[in-house]
Amino acid sequence: MFATLSDRLTATFKNLRGKGRLSEADIDATAREIRIALLEADVALPVVKDFVAAVKERARGVEVSGALNPAQQVVKIVNEELVTVLGGETRRLRYAKTGPTVIMLAGLQGAGKTTLAAKLALWLKEQGKTPMLVACDLQRPNAVQQLQVNGEKVGVPVFAPEAGNGAGDPVAVARASIEEAKRKLHDVVIVDTAGRLGVDTEMMSQAIGIRDAVQPDEVLFVVDAMIGQDALTTAQAFLDGVGYDGVVLTKLDGDARGGAALSIRQVTGRPVMFASTGEKMTDFDVFHPDRMASRILDMGDVLTLIEQAEKAFDQDEAMRAAEKLTGGDFTLDDFLAQMQQLKKLGSMTSILKMLPGMGQIRDQLENFDEREIDRVEAIIRSMTPAERANPKMIDGSRRARIAKGSGRAVSDVNGLVDRFFEARKMMMQMARGGGMPGMPGIPGMGGPGGGKRVTQKQKQKAKSKGGQRRSGNPAKAAQEAAAAKEKADQATPNPFGIGEDVDYEAAAENLQLPKDFSKFLK
């Protein structure tokens, strides 16, 4: 959604690189480009003016003029101002102290309230809650049935005493749902209300009636992020008419310019609390202003990626895979299991977009064929268990058979096997602390390449006593040992006055010193 804005801002910052000092002209030119980028992204004019003024004021200050890298400092300022515009801190749901927590959804028809109600219910279920959905949209045809189908998908019960389709009293349904939730011990009630194609008096009065009947702890305004400046007009109308505590943005995966997401917090004063980023029921999460700002500036969103991985990946399976990597017996079966876990995170395109700098290869990401993973899986499943366990045994005739069984070319099989060996070698080196091939290891890590590298000369030196190379001649070696003992006897006595017959480890323990300290006493 923010592709155009991200590209314009990235290009603007590129022009600042390499400049040891920023002049007034540089700051003005940068501010002008940022203003154009925001206006093109359909951000509200008052928000653009405030944002650009704040950036210019800070860019002229000491934090930029005294910085070693002014360009990076300007990027930091823009990032912080974006976070402020998007709401600053992450806003969490407020739960009722007693009784069920009531969450009411409001918004126009077509914003995605009914689908979002099920997504929110699933998210709450994953948080350990026991939600219940309430069908109060009795106006739109089949709205009740849609909520029931979505509720069944996510495994959440739906309270729907009325069939809807223009009949029934939504206020009475909402009032009865609270008693139903108490009776069945549901701790969260999500009320789905009716919308219209535009703001009208009947819709507002109905929403106000439901609000007064259930006394919700949270009223969430659901807005389509693709409708541009109209979103702000609608948001203000609902704020004045019904009132709400937070905003939920839907269809953030669309290709619209996304100015509503950047404007709605500043215009209404209400925080964006959740965001829907896809069609799946799991494409829903808490809205983090700092992470969204990082995405817009092409800095990635690694924290969200980590959170998704923690939910999708099996920890025990990951530990077993890590042990196999360290032991060197990582097989194609393990590789296939890792790929299947990776697929649980979602599409490869969405995963890669969360990595920093991926905006520079956006076209390649958009053209990425998600079926490639399925093709790789087909090739691996066409192998025998013995071949998966030991890919080195896959010769020419076996590769031809595997290619025929998977419906792929022999070159595809060759490429997969070759890439597997390369990937295994790299992952084994990283697992053992050796770092990437051709790069030094990570300090403090064990294994080859980790920490300080020990040369062959140092190893030979360590083998000899006192750093001296021992002779290979037994008689000469005995003479050297006798000479070394005589030299040690003539040396200065122990400064601590401790004799040779002292148990140094016991002495260190009595002095409450670490055991290793006994070496120092010697």
Secondary structure by P-SEA (a helix, b strand, c coil): caaaaaaaaaaaaaaacccccccaaaaaaaaaaaaaaaaaacccaaaaaaaaaaaaaaaacccccccccaaaaaaaaaaaaaaaaaccbbbbbbbbcccbbbbbbbbcccccaaaaaaaaaaaaaaaccbbbbbcccccccaaaaaaaaaaaaacccccccccccccccaaaaaaaaaaaaaaacccbbbbbbbbcccccaaaaaaaaaaaaaccccbbbbbbcccccaaaaaaaaaaaacccccbbbbccccccccccccccccccccccccbbbccccccccccccaaaaaaaaaccccaaaaaaaaaacccaaaaaaaaaaaaaccccaaaaaaaaaaaaaaccaaaaaaaccccccaaaaaaacccaaaaaaaaaaaacccccccccccccaaaaaaaaaaacccaaaaaaaaaaaaaaaaaaaaaaacccccccccccccccccccccccaaaaaaaaccccbbbbccaaaaaaaaaaaaaaaaaccccccccccccaaaaaaaaaccccccccccc
